[in-house]
Amino acid sequence: MAELPLRDRAGNVLLAVRRVAESELPRLVPLPAALVVVVHDGAVLMMFDQRRRQWELPGGMREAGETARAAAVRELAEETGIHGVALTFAAVAEFDLADPRRREFLAVYRAELATAPRLVLSGEGLGFRWWAPGAAVDPDLSPLDAELAVRATT
C-alpha cells in the first residue's frame, strides 16, 4: 500500500480510505459517486476512460435519490455490461479534487467473480484490462484508483 496522501497528474489527492459501516454513508456529505473493484483470478478490472484518457475503476455519479450501492450497481452495468453480481461494501475514500476544487467522499464496493465476465464497452470507455494489485502503476493508470484496488483486495 502506498502512503497517503497520494496525488495524481491532474492534482487530485486521495487523502484517506476509511473502513466504516455502509449504514454510515448517508452521514458523509458530499458522497456523489461510487466505484467498484471487480476481482477475478486475483486481478482487478480497469476500464480506459475516454474523457480522462486513463485506466480507472468502473463507477460514477449517483443520480437523484439513488443510494451509493444503487449507483455502483447501475454504473457497473452501464460501463461494463456486468449485471447481477453481489457487491460487498469495502470502504469510503476521501478525496481533495482539483477541478473544480472540492472535498468529496466516494463509496467503494467490491465484486468477486468466479468466472471471467463478458465485457461490453459503453460510450465512456475505450477498453478493458485486468490489473494485478501490487503490480507497477503505469503512467496511464490512475494511481488513486490503483491504490483503492490494492486496499479493497487486501
N, C-alpha and C positions, 0 to 999 in steps of 0.2 A: 504494500500500500504506500501511496505517496503521502508526503507530509502536506497538510492543509494549512493555509490556503493555497490553492492551485489555480493558475491563470492560463487562459487560452490566448490565441493570437489576436482575437478581437477585443481583448481586455475584460472578458467575463471572468469572474472569480468564483470557484467552488469554495465556500467558506467552511461548511460543516456537513456531515452526514450523521443524522440522528436516528437511532432506533427508538421509536415511540409506538404506542398502540395506535392502530388505524382509527380508533374512535376519537383520538385527539386531533385528527386532521381538520375538523371544522373550526377549531380554535386558532389555527395558523392562517394568518391573513397577510398578504395575499397568497393564495395557493391556486394559481391559474392553470397549472398543467400537470400531466403525469407522464412518466416514462416507463418502459417495460424492458427488463433484462430477460431476453429469451435465451434459454440454455439448452443445448443439445450436444451430447457427447463431449462435454467439457468445454465447449466453445460458445461464444455469445454472438447473437445475430446483430449485425450492424447494417444500416442502410445508408446509401450515399445521398445526402440531402442536396437537391438540385439548387436551392437558393443559397445555402451557406457553403456549398462545394466542399463538404467533408463527410466522413463516415460518422454516424451517430446512432444512438439507440432509437428504436421506434417509440413514438409517443407524440403528444401535442397538447394543445389548449383544450380546456374544459369549455363546454357550451353552457349557456344559461340554464341554471337549475340542475346541472349534471354533477354527480359526485366524482371524486378523483378516480375511484375504481371504474365507474361507468365510462369516463373519458379514456382510461387506459384500455379498456376492452374495445371501445369504438375505434380509437386511433390505431391500435394493433391490427384490427381487421381492415381498416381503410388503407393503411400503409403497407401491409404485408400479405393480406389475404388469410391470415391466421384467425380462425374462428373457434369458439367453443373450448378454449383451454382454461384450465384453472390458474388463477393468478393468486400469488401469495404477496401480501404487503411486506415490503422489505425495509423501507426507511423513508425519511424526509431529507431532501437535500436543500441546503440553504445557499443561495447564490447572491452575489453582487453583480448585477448585469449592467453592461456598458451603454447600450443604445436602444432605448433611452435609459439613462441612469436610474436604477431602481433595485430594491432588495426583494427577492422572491423565494418562496419555498415550492419545491416540486415533490410530488408523491412518486416514489419508486416502487414498482412491482416487479415480481419475478415469475416467469413461467418456465417450468422444467418439462421438456418434450422428450418422450421416449423414442420417437421416430422423427426423421427429418421432415419438416413441413413442405408443402408445395407452396412456394412463394409467388406472389403476384405483385408486380410493380404498380404503383399509383402515379398520379401526376406529380407527386412531391419527390419521389425517389428515382434515382437513375440506376441503382443496382444494389445487390446484397453481398455480404461476405460474412464468414464466420471467423471470429477473432478469439484467440485463446487468451483469457485473462492472465496477465503477468507477462505476456509477450511484449516485444518492443511496440511503442506507440509511434506509428509512422506520422510524418508531418500532416498528412491528410486525414488523420483520425483524431476526433475531438478528445483531447486529454481529459476533459471534465467527464465526458460520457465513459471513457475507458476506466477512469477511477471509480465511477459509480458501478460499472460492471464488475470490477475487481471486488469492491466492497459488498455487492449483492450476492456474489458467488462464494465468499469465504465466511 
